[in-house]
Amino acid sequence: MGSFDLSGRVALVTGATSGIGAATAALLAERGAHVLVAGRDPARGESVVAGIRDRGGKADFVAADLGQPDSVRQLAGEAVGLGGGSVDILVNNAGIFPFSQTEQTPPSDIDAVYGVNVKAPYELVAALAPAMAERGRGAIVNVSTVAAERGVAGMALYGSSKAALDLLTKAWAAEFGPRGVRVNGVAPGPTRTEGTAVMGDYIDELAAGTPVGRPGEPGEIAEAIAYLASDAASYVHGAVLPVDGGLTAV
Ligand SMILES: NC(=O)c1ccc[n+]([C@@H]2O[C@H](COP(=O)([O-])OP(=O)(O)OC[C@H]3O[C@@H](n4cnc5c(N)ncnc54)[C@H](OP(=O)(O)O)[C@@H]3O)[C@@H](O)[C@H]2O)c1
């Protein structure tokens, strides 16, 4: 039987200074992982690390700007160093989601969204998955969105970037799965985080009419990520699990 226990594993969580990433970092640490908390903001990062350490967990902050290719490569190297030579779990959670009508989207947003949401996960997997495959063990979880499979006005850029990530999840499962690395994704529905606070009541509107009838909490998404990162999901490869209160089911 698989286990939820992550003792002895090193987990790199991007975007772990806020929202879903911070909740994931806390939960993976609670399950025994040494968590590398990545983000740009050192104050928020150190606060997440302090919270984990206060509860007896193991964590370190690593600063990185995932919009900068050099910084992404540096993050991978630093993570391996802090992890004592290996990273066993990679959670590609960092993401940006500027919503706009297509004709009003500045070209700089296109580069920024594809940079953080697609290119950074790609570079991190390229840097870290081969070593996982060599060890014959590893788990990668990509954080997608329900907007990756539904056409939503104003979310064309964001949704398309996450649709690319969903295909990468499957392609990487094909590429690395035979060598012991499981690659999966979660597709959250509307979830209350620091990042979605600006959406105000719109987040409730998005959740209205779903079977659960309310937005998600970061901890509820983290539970699914922690499951996919653990041996309990040993037979799950290339799946993108909706964690959306039933939004995409009805
Ligand atoms: N909340 C939702 O309703 C929802 C729904 C579906 C999918 N998602 C996905 O879930 C993930 C997390 O969302 P969230 O709501 O928790 O977001 P959030 O509260 O805005 O947090 C985003 C995280 O990403 C990091 N980040 C952003 N740009 C970065 C950059 N250039 N370099 C490094 N780190 C960067 C931020 O860290 P720093 O500011 O410290 O850099 C922060 O930790 C995203 O991929 C999002 O697309 C969210």
The ligand as an SDF file (V2000), in Angstrom:
LIG
                    3D

 48 52  0  0  0  0  0  0  0  0999 V2000
   -6.5970   30.8910   -6.5070 N   0  0  0  0  0  0  0  0  0  0  0  0
   -7.3120   30.4010   -7.5020 C   0  0  0  0  0  0  0  0  0  0  0  0
   -8.5290   30.6430   -7.6120 O   0  0  0  0  0  0  0  0  0  0  0  0
   -6.6790   29.5020   -8.5130 C   0  0  0  0  0  0  0  0  0  0  0  0
   -7.5060   28.7420   -9.3430 C   0  0  0  0  0  0  0  0  0  0  0  0
   -6.9290   27.9140  -10.2880 C   0  0  0  0  0  0  0  0  0  0  0  0
   -5.5630   27.8230  -10.3950 C   0  0  0  0  0  0  0  0  0  0  0  0
   -4.7780   28.5700   -9.5830 N   0  0  0  0  0  0  0  0  0  0  0  0
   -3.3220   28.4440   -9.7420 C   0  0  0  0  0  0  0  0  0  0  0  0
   -2.7600   28.1310   -8.4850 O   0  0  0  0  0  0  0  0  0  0  0  0
   -1.4590   28.6940   -8.3900 C   0  0  0  0  0  0  0  0  0  0  0  0
   -1.3400   29.5130   -7.1180 C   0  0  0  0  0  0  0  0  0  0  0  0
   -2.3580   30.5000   -7.1260 O   0  0  0  0  0  0  0  0  0  0  0  0
   -2.6580   31.4040   -5.8450 P   0  0  0  0  0  0  0  0  0  0  0  0
   -4.0530   31.8670   -5.9810 O   0  0  0  0  0  0  0  0  0  0  0  0
   -2.2090   30.7080   -4.6170 O   0  0  0  0  0  0  0  0  0  0  0  0
   -1.7040   32.6470   -6.1930 O   0  0  0  0  0  0  0  0  0  0  0  0
   -1.0680   33.8120   -5.2990 P   0  0  0  0  0  0  0  0  0  0  0  0
   -1.6840   33.9000   -3.9560 O   0  0  0  0  0  0  0  0  0  0  0  0
   -1.0770   35.0160   -6.1820 O   0  0  0  0  0  0  0  0  0  0  0  0
    0.4290   33.2990   -5.1780 O   0  0  0  0  0  0  0  0  0  0  0  0
    1.2250   33.2120   -6.3280 C   0  0  0  0  0  0  0  0  0  0  0  0
    2.5920   32.7240   -5.9590 C   0  0  0  0  0  0  0  0  0  0  0  0
    3.3900   32.6750   -7.1380 O   0  0  0  0  0  0  0  0  0  0  0  0
    4.5920   33.3970   -6.8980 C   0  0  0  0  0  0  0  0  0  0  0  0
    5.0310   34.0910   -8.0880 N   0  0  0  0  0  0  0  0  0  0  0  0
    4.3320   34.8960   -8.9110 C   0  0  0  0  0  0  0  0  0  0  0  0
    5.1170   35.4020   -9.8700 N   0  0  0  0  0  0  0  0  0  0  0  0
    6.3560   34.9170   -9.6340 C   0  0  0  0  0  0  0  0  0  0  0  0
    7.6160   35.0790  -10.2650 C   0  0  0  0  0  0  0  0  0  0  0  0
    7.7850   35.8830  -11.3390 N   0  0  0  0  0  0  0  0  0  0  0  0
    8.6740   34.4400   -9.7420 N   0  0  0  0  0  0  0  0  0  0  0  0
    8.5470   33.6580   -8.6580 C   0  0  0  0  0  0  0  0  0  0  0  0
    7.3980   33.4410   -8.0200 N   0  0  0  0  0  0  0  0  0  0  0  0
    6.3140   34.0770   -8.5070 C   0  0  0  0  0  0  0  0  0  0  0  0
    4.2710   34.3880   -5.7840 C   0  0  0  0  0  0  0  0  0  0  0  0
    5.4330   34.6170   -5.0110 O   0  0  0  0  0  0  0  0  0  0  0  0
    6.1800   36.0300   -4.8580 P   0  0  0  0  0  0  0  0  0  0  0  0
    5.1530   37.1040   -4.9320 O   0  0  0  0  0  0  0  0  0  0  0  0
    6.8850   35.9090   -3.5560 O   0  0  0  0  0  0  0  0  0  0  0  0
    7.1150   36.0360   -5.9940 O   0  0  0  0  0  0  0  0  0  0  0  0
    3.2730   33.6240   -4.9510 C   0  0  0  0  0  0  0  0  0  0  0  0
    3.9190   32.8040   -3.9980 O   0  0  0  0  0  0  0  0  0  0  0  0
   -1.2340   29.4970   -9.6710 C   0  0  0  0  0  0  0  0  0  0  0  0
   -0.5020   28.7380  -10.5990 O   0  0  0  0  0  0  0  0  0  0  0  0
   -2.6450   29.7290  -10.1790 C   0  0  0  0  0  0  0  0  0  0  0  0
   -2.6840   29.8990  -11.5730 O   0  0  0  0  0  0  0  0  0  0  0  0
   -5.2950   29.4060   -8.6360 C   0  0  0  0  0  0  0  0  0  0  0  0
  1  2  1  0
  2  3  2  0
  2  4  1  0
  4  5  1  0
  4 48  2  0
  5  6  2  0
  6  7  1  0
  7  8  2  0
  8  9  1  0
  8 48  1  0
  9 10  1  0
  9 46  1  0
 10 11  1  0
 11 12  1  0
 11 44  1  0
 12 13  1  0
 13 14  1  0
 14 15  2  0
 14 16  1  0
 14 17  1  0
 17 18  1  0
 18 19  2  0
 18 20  1  0
 18 21  1  0
 21 22  1  0
 22 23  1  0
 23 24  1  0
 23 42  1  0
 24 25  1  0
 25 26  1  0
 25 36  1  0
 26 27  1  0
 26 35  1  0
 27 28  2  0
 28 29  1  0
 29 30  1  0
 29 35  2  0
 30 31  1  0
 30 32  2  0
 32 33  1  0
 33 34  2  0
 34 35  1  0
 36 37  1  0
 36 42  1  0
 37 38  1  0
 38 39  2  0
 38 40  1  0
 38 41  1  0
 42 43  1  0
 44 45  1  0
 44 46  1  0
 46 47  1  0
M  CHG  2   8   1  16  -1
M  END
$$$$
